[in-house]
Amino acid sequence: MRWIGLMVGLALTAAAPVTSATYRWVEWRGDRPPLTIGEAGATATIRATPCDSRRFDCTPADAMTTPVVEVRAPGLPPTMLTGEATGRSMAHFVGIGRLAKDAPPSVILNSYSGGAHCCQHILVATPAAARIDVVDMGSWDGDTIAWPRDLSGDGIADFRISDNAFLYAFGCYACSYAPPRVLTIRQGRKVDISAEPGLRPLFAADLAQVRPLCLKGDRAACAAYVADAARLGRTAYAWREMLRHYARQDSWPLYTECRRRSADGSCPPDQTIRYATYPEALAAFLKRAGYIPDGARLPLR
């Protein structure tokens, strides 16, 4: 148990993440006029455009708009970032600043699709040698991101989100606990660096929050606890604690998997993989999610 205290102490005393000294991160809505922000000669102008029914499920009567950002940098052709179509009053964020010390300013568009549980969509534009490169960081449920900071210690800003695979897996949406997930951009590509050692303080801090809930039997919290512990190299210890404390009875259906999905994405009954117990389901889930190796053998009781 001493390792838990050490890891929590590490999380509390870790060096403050490095971020760009100067950046702008601005909230904007579709019912507002165009807005231009800039840094070091680069500019980003965001404006509302009518929803494109060829791309989104909308009609002119819906009064939906799409945020579009024109990105300009000295000596390069401009490029456009197109966000999610949503109601005019929905908030989006646009920002400009350096994601590494010697890098040119990048432009980030965080657009919100609307809906009860979805989605934040992140696009990043960065000037390169002959053009402005655009990296799609993906979409996920959760709050608007903060301006990216260097969380791993490699000098490059990172995007902290949550691992949405945990939502609904072992409990209702509001009952779920999603461990951190960290993305960055390397050589012009999105990379998931969540398993890198420099991020252990982040997972130690999350573990400190979910472990007490797991020890009370909360299955959703236990899933996040074991996942966090796996990032810290302590799968076996957390797994044993989970086996002792998880609730034996729970109204939420056990996690299932699918051998082969239909064309519409549904899983035929004869292709559904069902697990008899929570530990079996959790082991399968954590393997599929990449927290523990496929060949790992874990006790089930």
FITORLUM-490628 format. One line per field, with one value per residue: residue number from 1; residue in one letter; y, z negated, x of N, C-alpha, C, O in turn. Coordinates in steps of 0.2 Angstrom, whole numbers. Atoms other than C-alpha are relative to their C-alpha. Layout:
// FITORLUM-490628
num	c(NUM	...);
residu	c(A	...);
n_north	c(Y	...);
n_up	c(Z	...);
n_east	c(X	...);
ca_north	c(Y	...);
ca_up	c(Z	...);
ca_east	c(X	...);
c_north	c(Y	...);
c_up	c(Z	...);
c_east	c(X	...);
o_north	c(Y	...);
o_up	c(Z	...);
o_east	c(X	...);
//
This chain:
// FITORLUM-490628
num	c(1	2	3	4	5	6	7	8	9	10	11	12	13	14	15	16	17	18	19	20	21	22	23	24	25	26	27	28	29	30	31	32	33	34	35	36	37	38	39	40	41	42	43	44	45	46	47	48	49	50	51	52	53	54	55	56	57	58	59	60	61	62	63	64	65	66	67	68	69	70	71	72	73	74	75	76	77	78	79	80	81	82	83	84	85	86	87	88	89	90	91	92	93	94	95	96	97	98	99	100	101	102	103	104	105	106	107	108	109	110	111	112	113	114	115	116	117	118	119	120	121	122	123	124	125	126	127	128	129	130	131	132	133	134	135	136	137	138	139	140	141	142	143	144	145	146	147	148	149	150	151	152	153	154	155	156	157	158	159	160	161	162	163	164	165	166	167	168	169	170	171	172	173	174	175	176	177	178	179	180	181	182	183	184	185	186	187	188	189	190	191	192	193	194	195	196	197	198	199	200	201	202	203	204	205	206	207	208	209	210	211	212	213	214	215	216	217	218	219	220	221	222	223	224	225	226	227	228	229	230	231	232	233	234	235	236	237	238	239	240	241	242	243	244	245	246	247	248	249	250	251	252	253	254	255	256	257	258	259	260	261	262	263	264	265	266	267	268	269	270	271	272	273	274	275	276	277	278	279	280	281	282	283	284	285	286	287	288	289	290	291	292	293	294	295	296	297	298	299	300	301);
residu	c(M	R	W	I	G	L	M	V	G	L	A	L	T	A	A	A	P	V	T	S	A	T	Y	R	W	V	E	W	R	G	D	R	P	P	L	T	I	G	E	A	G	A	T	A	T	I	R	A	T	P	C	D	S	R	R	F	D	C	T	P	A	D	A	M	T	T	P	V	V	E	V	R	A	P	G	L	P	P	T	M	L	T	G	E	A	T	G	R	S	M	A	H	F	V	G	I	G	R	L	A	K	D	A	P	P	S	V	I	L	N	S	Y	S	G	G	A	H	C	C	Q	H	I	L	V	A	T	P	A	A	A	R	I	D	V	V	D	M	G	S	W	D	G	D	T	I	A	W	P	R	D	L	S	G	D	G	I	A	D	F	R	I	S	D	N	A	F	L	Y	A	F	G	C	Y	A	C	S	Y	A	P	P	R	V	L	T	I	R	Q	G	R	K	V	D	I	S	A	E	P	G	L	R	P	L	F	A	A	D	L	A	Q	V	R	P	L	C	L	K	G	D	R	A	A	C	A	A	Y	V	A	D	A	A	R	L	G	R	T	A	Y	A	W	R	E	M	L	R	H	Y	A	R	Q	D	S	W	P	L	Y	T	E	C	R	R	R	S	A	D	G	S	C	P	P	D	Q	T	I	R	Y	A	T	Y	P	E	A	L	A	A	F	L	K	R	A	G	Y	I	P	D	G	A	R	L	P	L	R);
n_north	c(-6	-5	-3	-4	-7	-3	-3	-6	-5	-2	-5	-7	-4	0	-6	-3	1	-6	-3	-6	-6	-4	3	-2	6	-5	3	-3	3	-1	-6	-6	-2	3	-2	2	0	1	0	1	0	5	-2	5	-3	5	-3	5	2	4	7	4	6	5	3	1	1	-7	-4	-7	-2	2	-6	2	-3	3	-4	1	-4	-1	0	-3	-1	-3	4	7	-1	1	6	-1	5	0	3	4	-4	0	-6	-6	-2	5	-3	4	-3	0	-3	0	0	6	6	1	-6	-3	1	-6	0	5	-2	5	-1	5	-1	4	3	0	7	1	3	0	2	-5	2	-4	0	-4	-2	-3	-2	4	-3	-2	-1	0	7	1	6	1	4	4	-3	3	-3	-3	-7	-3	1	-5	-1	6	-1	5	4	6	-3	0	-6	-1	0	6	-1	5	1	6	6	1	7	2	-2	5	7	4	-4	-6	-5	-4	4	2	-4	1	-2	-5	2	-5	0	-5	1	1	0	-2	5	1	6	1	1	1	5	-2	-1	-7	-2	4	-4	-2	6	0	-5	2	6	-2	-2	5	6	0	2	7	4	0	4	-3	4	-5	-3	5	0	-6	2	5	-3	-5	4	3	-6	-1	6	3	3	6	-2	-3	5	4	-4	0	7	0	-5	-2	2	6	-1	-7	0	-2	6	0	-2	5	-1	3	3	-3	-4	-1	-6	-6	-1	4	7	5	4	5	-2	-3	4	-2	2	2	-4	-7	1	2	-6	-5	2	0	-7	-3	2	-4	-7	-1	-1	6	4	5	7	0	5	-3	4	-2	0);
n_up	c(0	0	-6	-1	3	-4	-6	1	1	-6	-4	4	0	-7	-3	-4	-7	-4	-5	-3	4	-3	-4	1	0	0	-1	-5	-1	-7	-1	1	-6	-1	5	-2	5	-3	4	-4	-7	-2	2	0	0	0	-2	0	-7	0	1	-7	0	-4	5	7	-1	1	-5	2	6	7	3	2	-3	1	1	-5	2	-5	3	-5	3	-5	-6	-2	-2	6	0	4	5	1	6	0	-1	6	1	0	6	3	1	-3	2	-5	3	-4	5	-2	4	2	1	-6	-5	-1	3	-2	1	3	0	4	-2	4	-4	4	2	7	2	-6	0	-1	-6	0	-6	2	-6	1	-6	-1	-5	-7	1	7	1	5	3	4	6	2	4	7	5	6	0	-4	2	2	-5	1	4	0	6	0	1	-6	-3	-5	4	0	0	5	-1	4	-4	-1	0	6	1	-1	0	6	4	-4	-2	6	5	-3	2	-6	1	-5	-6	-2	-7	-2	-7	-2	-8	-4	1	6	3	7	4	7	3	1	7	2	2	6	5	-2	2	7	2	-1	4	7	0	-2	4	5	-2	-1	7	2	-4	-6	-6	-5	3	0	-6	-1	5	-3	-6	2	3	-6	-3	5	1	6	-2	5	7	-1	-2	6	4	-3	1	7	2	-5	2	-3	-4	-3	-5	-7	-4	-1	-6	-5	-6	-6	-5	-7	0	-6	-4	4	7	5	1	0	6	0	-1	6	5	6	5	6	6	-1	-1	-7	-4	1	-3	-7	-2	1	-6	-6	0	0	7	2	-6	-2	3	7	4	7	4	0	7);
n_east	c(4	-4	-1	5	-2	-6	2	4	-5	-3	5	0	-6	-2	-1	6	0	-3	5	-2	0	5	5	7	5	6	6	3	6	3	4	-5	-3	-6	-5	-7	-5	-7	-6	-6	1	5	7	6	6	5	7	5	3	6	-2	-1	4	-4	-5	3	7	3	3	0	5	-3	-4	-6	-6	-7	-5	-5	-6	-5	-6	-5	-7	-4	-3	4	8	4	4	6	2	7	2	6	6	4	4	-4	-2	-5	-7	-5	-6	-5	-6	-6	-5	-5	0	-7	-4	-2	5	4	6	5	6	4	7	4	7	4	5	7	2	0	-6	-5	-7	-5	-4	-6	-4	-6	-3	-7	-4	-6	-5	3	8	2	2	6	0	6	-1	6	6	2	4	-4	0	-5	-7	-4	-5	-5	-6	-5	1	-5	-7	-4	-1	6	6	4	7	3	7	2	1	8	2	2	7	5	-3	2	5	3	-5	-2	-3	-7	-7	-5	-7	-3	-3	-5	-2	-4	-2	-7	-2	6	5	3	-3	2	-6	2	-4	-6	-1	1	7	3	3	7	4	0	5	6	0	2	7	5	-1	4	7	-1	0	7	3	3	-3	-3	-6	-5	-2	-5	-5	-5	-3	-5	-6	-4	-5	-5	-3	2	7	2	2	7	5	2	4	7	3	2	5	5	7	2	6	1	5	-3	-2	-8	-3	-1	-4	3	-4	1	6	4	-2	3	-4	3	-3	5	-1	-5	-6	-1	-4	2	-5	4	-1	-3	-7	-1	2	-5	-6	0	1	-6	-4	2	-2	-8	-4	-4	-2	4	-2	-1	4	2	4	7	3);
ca_north	c(0	11	14	22	36	38	40	52	62	62	69	83	88	85	100	112	108	120	130	143	160	169	162	167	155	164	158	162	159	157	172	184	193	187	187	188	184	183	180	182	186	171	175	165	172	163	166	157	149	141	123	112	99	89	86	88	83	100	111	130	130	123	140	130	137	130	138	141	147	155	152	163	163	173	166	151	149	150	135	133	123	118	114	105	112	117	130	148	150	135	140	135	140	146	149	153	150	139	121	120	132	135	131	143	148	134	138	127	125	117	115	108	97	99	85	78	68	74	80	91	91	97	103	110	120	123	132	120	122	124	124	125	107	102	88	81	76	68	70	65	68	80	98	110	107	119	127	112	111	100	86	73	84	82	100	98	103	89	88	80	72	57	39	38	19	19	28	16	1	-3	10	24	39	49	34	31	36	39	39	53	51	61	65	75	79	72	74	81	66	63	51	44	45	40	25	35	36	55	55	44	58	62	44	44	59	51	34	43	49	33	20	25	22	6	0	4	-8	4	-7	8	16	-1	-1	16	11	-4	6	20	7	-2	15	15	-3	-9	-19	-35	-25	-15	-31	-40	-25	-25	-44	-41	-26	-25	-26	-44	-38	-24	-19	-13	-26	-33	-27	-37	-39	-43	-55	-47	-33	-30	-17	-5	-7	-18	-35	-50	-61	-75	-64	-57	-62	-62	-64	-73	-62	-44	-49	-58	-43	-31	-41	-42	-23	-18	-28	-21	-4	-6	-5	-23	-35	-47	-62	-56	-70	-62	-72	-71	-74);
ca_up	c(0	-2	16	17	5	15	31	24	17	34	42	29	31	50	59	66	84	97	108	121	113	125	132	134	131	135	133	148	153	170	167	165	178	186	174	178	166	170	164	172	189	190	189	186	191	186	193	194	211	215	210	226	228	239	223	208	205	206	216	218	206	192	190	188	191	193	186	200	196	209	204	212	209	218	235	235	243	231	225	217	202	202	186	181	186	171	164	165	147	144	138	148	144	155	150	156	148	149	144	142	138	155	165	175	168	170	172	162	166	152	159	150	159	146	139	121	121	137	144	143	160	160	176	175	189	189	202	210	224	239	231	216	209	201	189	183	165	165	156	138	125	111	107	118	117	108	119	121	109	109	97	102	100	118	122	133	127	124	126	110	113	105	111	117	118	100	102	100	99	81	76	82	90	74	64	75	71	86	84	92	110	117	135	144	161	167	185	190	183	169	156	140	127	112	108	107	90	90	87	72	60	70	67	49	46	54	45	28	33	39	27	12	22	28	10	7	21	35	51	63	51	49	68	68	53	61	77	68	58	75	81	65	67	52	61	49	33	39	47	30	21	34	32	13	14	30	28	31	37	49	60	74	88	89	103	119	135	153	165	181	182	195	209	198	183	173	166	170	155	161	163	145	132	115	99	83	70	68	66	83	91	84	89	107	107	101	114	128	122	121	102	100	113	122	115	97	85	70	56	57	39);
ca_east	c(0	15	17	0	6	22	13	0	15	23	7	7	25	27	34	21	17	26	14	16	21	9	-7	-25	-40	-56	-74	-85	-103	-112	-123	-107	-98	-82	-67	-48	-34	-15	2	19	12	0	-19	-35	-52	-67	-85	-101	-107	-124	-124	-119	-133	-121	-110	-122	-140	-148	-159	-160	-175	-164	-155	-139	-122	-104	-89	-76	-58	-47	-29	-15	4	17	23	10	-7	-21	-31	-48	-54	-72	-80	-96	-113	-124	-136	-130	-129	-118	-100	-85	-67	-53	-35	-18	-1	15	14	33	46	53	38	28	11	-3	-21	-34	-52	-63	-80	-95	-108	-122	-131	-133	-116	-106	-95	-80	-70	-52	-43	-25	-17	2	13	26	39	27	9	-1	-3	-20	-21	-38	-37	-54	-70	-75	-87	-82	-79	-70	-51	-40	-26	-13	1	17	12	25	40	46	44	28	11	-1	-20	-28	-45	-54	-55	-73	-72	-76	-93	-107	-95	-99	-112	-123	-115	-116	-110	-94	-76	-65	-46	-36	-31	-16	-14	0	7	23	30	13	3	-9	-1	-8	5	-5	6	22	31	31	13	12	9	-7	-13	-8	-19	-33	-30	-31	-49	-56	-48	-58	-74	-68	-65	-83	-88	-92	-89	-86	-74	-65	-63	-54	-44	-36	-33	-24	-14	-9	-2	8	14	4	-10	-8	-10	-25	-33	-32	-40	-54	-57	-59	-71	-81	-100	-106	-123	-126	-140	-129	-127	-109	-98	-99	-89	-93	-85	-92	-103	-117	-115	-126	-114	-126	-120	-130	-134	-124	-109	-110	-97	-104	-94	-101	-93	-87	-69	-70	-78	-66	-51	-57	-62	-45	-36	-46	-43	-24	-21	-15	-7	-18	-9	-10	-17	-27	-35	-54	-58);
c_north	c(6	4	5	7	3	3	6	6	2	4	7	4	0	8	3	-1	7	1	6	6	4	-4	3	-6	3	-4	4	-4	2	7	7	1	-3	3	-2	1	-2	0	-1	-1	-5	3	-6	4	-5	4	-5	0	-4	-7	-3	-6	-6	-4	-2	-1	6	2	7	2	-1	6	-3	3	-5	5	-1	5	0	1	3	0	3	-5	-7	2	-1	-6	1	-6	1	-4	-4	5	-1	6	6	2	-5	3	-4	4	0	3	0	1	-5	-6	-3	6	4	-1	6	0	-5	3	-6	2	-5	1	-5	-2	1	-7	-1	-2	1	6	6	-2	5	0	5	1	3	1	-5	3	3	1	0	-7	0	-7	-1	-4	-4	3	-5	3	3	7	2	-1	7	1	-6	2	-7	-4	-6	2	-1	7	2	0	-6	2	-6	-1	-6	-6	-2	-7	-2	2	-5	-7	-4	4	5	5	4	-4	-2	4	-1	3	5	-4	6	-1	6	0	0	-1	0	-5	0	-6	0	-2	-2	-5	2	2	7	2	-4	4	2	-6	-1	4	-3	-7	2	2	-6	-6	0	-2	-7	-5	0	-5	2	-4	5	3	-5	0	5	-1	-4	3	5	-4	-4	5	1	-7	-4	-4	-6	2	3	-6	-4	4	0	-7	0	4	1	-3	-7	0	7	0	2	-6	-1	1	-6	2	-3	-3	3	4	0	6	6	1	-4	-7	-5	-4	-5	2	4	-4	3	-3	-2	4	7	0	-2	6	5	-1	1	8	3	-2	3	7	2	1	-6	-4	-5	-7	0	-5	3	-5	3	0	0);
c_up	c(0	6	2	-3	4	6	-1	-2	6	4	-3	1	7	2	4	7	4	5	4	-4	2	4	-1	1	-2	1	5	2	7	1	-1	7	1	-5	3	-6	4	-5	5	8	3	-3	0	0	0	1	1	8	-1	-1	7	-1	3	-5	-6	1	-2	6	-1	-5	-7	-3	-3	4	-1	-1	5	-2	6	-3	5	-4	6	5	1	2	-6	0	-4	-4	-1	-6	0	0	-7	-1	0	-7	-4	0	3	-3	6	-3	4	-5	2	-4	-2	1	6	6	2	-3	4	-1	-2	1	-4	1	-3	5	-3	-2	-8	-2	6	3	1	6	0	7	-2	7	-2	6	0	6	6	-1	-7	-1	-5	-3	-4	-6	-2	-4	-6	-4	-6	1	6	-3	-2	6	-2	-3	1	-7	-1	-1	6	4	5	-4	2	-1	-5	1	-5	5	0	0	-6	-1	2	0	-6	-4	5	2	-6	-6	2	-2	6	-2	5	6	3	7	2	7	1	7	4	-1	-7	-3	-7	-4	-7	-4	-2	-7	-2	-3	-6	-6	1	-2	-7	-3	1	-4	-7	-1	0	-5	-6	2	2	-6	-3	4	7	6	5	-3	0	7	2	-4	3	6	-2	-3	6	3	-5	-1	-6	1	-6	-6	1	2	-7	-4	3	-1	-7	-1	5	-2	4	4	2	5	7	4	0	7	5	6	6	5	6	0	7	4	-4	-7	-5	-1	0	-6	0	1	-7	-5	-6	-5	-7	-6	2	1	7	5	0	3	8	2	0	5	6	0	-1	-7	-2	6	1	-3	-8	-3	-7	-3	1	-6	-6);
c_east	c(4	1	-6	2	5	-2	-4	5	4	-4	0	6	3	1	-6	1	2	-6	3	0	-6	-5	-7	-5	-6	-7	-4	-6	-2	-4	4	3	7	5	7	5	7	5	6	-1	-5	-7	-5	-6	-6	-7	-5	-2	-6	2	-1	-4	3	4	-4	-7	-3	-3	0	-5	3	4	7	6	6	5	6	6	5	7	5	7	4	3	-4	-7	-4	-3	-6	-1	-7	-2	-7	-6	-5	-4	4	2	5	7	5	6	6	6	6	6	5	-1	7	4	2	-4	-4	-7	-5	-7	-5	-7	-3	-7	-5	-6	-7	-2	1	7	5	-1	4	5	6	3	6	3	7	4	6	4	-4	-8	-1	-3	-6	0	-7	1	-5	-5	-1	-5	4	0	5	7	3	6	6	6	5	-1	5	7	5	0	-6	-6	-4	-8	-3	-8	-2	-1	-7	-2	-3	-7	-5	3	-2	-4	-3	5	2	4	7	5	4	7	2	3	4	2	5	1	7	1	-7	-6	-3	3	-3	6	-2	4	7	2	0	-6	-3	-3	-8	-5	0	-5	-7	-2	-2	-7	-4	1	-5	-7	0	0	-7	-5	-2	4	3	6	6	4	6	6	5	3	5	6	4	5	6	4	-2	-7	-1	-3	-7	-5	-2	-5	-7	-3	-3	-6	-5	-7	-2	-6	0	-5	2	2	8	2	0	4	-4	5	0	-6	-4	2	-3	3	-3	4	-5	1	5	7	2	4	-2	5	-5	1	3	7	2	-1	5	7	0	-1	7	5	-2	2	7	3	4	1	-6	1	0	-5	-2	-4	-7	-4	6);
o_north	c(12	10	9	12	9	8	11	12	8	9	11	10	3	12	-1	0	12	-3	9	7	8	-7	7	-10	5	-8	10	-10	7	9	12	-3	-6	8	-7	6	-5	2	-6	-5	-4	6	-10	8	-9	9	-11	5	-8	-9	-2	-11	-12	-10	-6	0	7	0	9	7	1	6	0	5	-9	10	-7	11	-5	5	0	1	1	-10	-10	6	-6	-10	6	-12	6	-10	-5	11	-6	10	6	5	-3	7	-11	10	-5	8	-3	5	-10	-5	-8	11	10	0	11	-6	-5	7	-12	7	-11	6	-11	2	0	-12	2	0	-3	10	11	-8	11	-6	10	-3	7	-3	-6	9	9	4	-1	-9	4	-12	4	-10	-8	9	-11	9	0	10	-1	0	12	-4	-7	8	-12	-2	-8	-3	0	7	7	-4	-9	7	-12	4	-8	-5	-4	-9	-7	0	-8	-12	-10	3	6	5	5	-1	-6	10	-7	8	6	-10	11	-6	11	-5	4	-5	-3	-5	1	-11	5	-7	-1	-4	-2	5	8	7	-3	2	2	-5	-4	2	-2	-8	-1	2	-6	-10	-6	-6	-10	-10	-4	-6	-2	-3	4	4	-4	-2	4	1	-3	2	4	-2	-4	3	3	-7	-8	-4	-6	-1	1	-6	-6	1	-1	-7	-3	3	4	-8	-7	-3	12	-5	0	-10	5	1	-12	8	-7	0	5	1	-1	10	12	6	-4	-9	-5	-5	-7	-2	6	-10	8	-9	2	4	8	3	1	7	8	3	4	9	7	2	5	10	8	3	-5	-4	-8	-10	-5	-6	4	-8	9	2	0);
o_up	c(2	7	6	1	5	8	3	1	7	7	1	1	8	0	7	10	2	8	2	-8	-2	9	-6	6	-7	5	5	1	10	7	-2	11	-4	-7	5	-9	9	-10	9	11	8	-8	4	-5	5	-1	1	11	-6	2	11	-4	2	-4	-10	7	-8	11	-7	-9	-11	-9	-8	9	-6	3	6	-3	8	-7	11	-10	12	3	6	0	-10	5	-8	-3	-2	-6	6	-2	-9	4	-3	-7	-9	5	3	-5	9	-8	10	-9	6	-10	-5	4	7	12	-2	-6	10	-6	1	-2	-3	-2	-4	8	1	0	-11	-7	6	3	4	6	0	9	-5	11	-6	11	-4	7	8	4	-11	2	-9	1	-8	-5	-7	-5	-6	-3	-8	6	8	-9	0	10	-7	-3	2	-12	-6	-3	6	9	8	-8	7	-4	-4	1	-9	10	-5	0	-7	-6	7	0	-6	-10	10	-1	-7	-10	-2	-4	7	-3	10	6	2	9	-2	10	-2	10	8	3	-12	0	-11	-3	-12	-10	-5	-11	-8	-6	-8	-9	-3	-5	-10	-8	-4	-7	-10	-6	-3	-6	-7	-2	1	-6	-8	3	11	7	8	1	1	8	4	-2	3	7	1	-1	5	5	-3	-5	-9	-3	-8	-9	-3	0	-7	-7	0	-2	-8	-5	3	-5	10	9	-1	9	12	1	1	12	2	6	5	6	9	-1	12	1	-3	-10	-11	4	-5	-9	-5	1	-8	-6	-8	-5	-8	-10	7	5	10	9	5	6	11	7	5	7	10	5	-1	-7	-6	11	-4	-5	-11	-1	-11	0	1	-7	-11);
o_east	c(2	2	-4	1	6	0	-4	4	5	-2	-1	6	8	-3	-10	7	1	-9	8	-5	-9	-3	-8	-4	-8	-7	-4	-7	0	-5	2	3	9	5	8	4	7	5	6	2	-8	-7	-4	-7	-6	-8	-3	-3	-7	7	-5	-2	1	6	-2	-10	-5	-2	2	-3	0	5	9	5	7	6	8	5	7	8	6	7	3	6	-1	-10	-2	-4	-6	0	-10	-1	-9	-6	-6	-4	10	7	7	9	5	6	6	6	6	6	3	-3	7	2	1	-2	-4	-9	-6	-7	-4	-9	-3	-10	-2	-9	-12	2	5	10	10	-6	2	7	5	5	5	5	7	4	9	3	-2	-11	3	-8	-6	1	-9	3	-5	-5	0	-6	9	-3	9	8	0	7	7	9	2	2	6	11	11	3	-6	-7	-4	-9	-3	-11	2	-3	-10	-8	-7	-11	-4	-1	-4	-5	-1	10	8	7	11	5	6	8	-1	4	2	5	6	-1	11	-3	-8	-11	1	3	-3	9	3	5	11	-2	-2	-7	-9	-7	-12	-10	-5	-8	-11	-7	-7	-10	-9	-4	-7	-11	-5	-4	-8	-11	-5	10	9	11	12	10	11	11	11	9	11	11	10	10	11	9	2	-11	-7	-7	-11	-11	-8	-9	-12	-9	-8	-11	-10	-7	-1	-7	2	-6	-2	6	11	-2	1	6	-8	10	5	-11	0	6	0	1	0	8	-9	6	8	12	8	2	-1	7	-10	-4	6	10	7	3	7	10	4	2	9	10	3	3	9	9	9	-3	-9	-4	2	-11	3	-9	-8	-10	4);
//
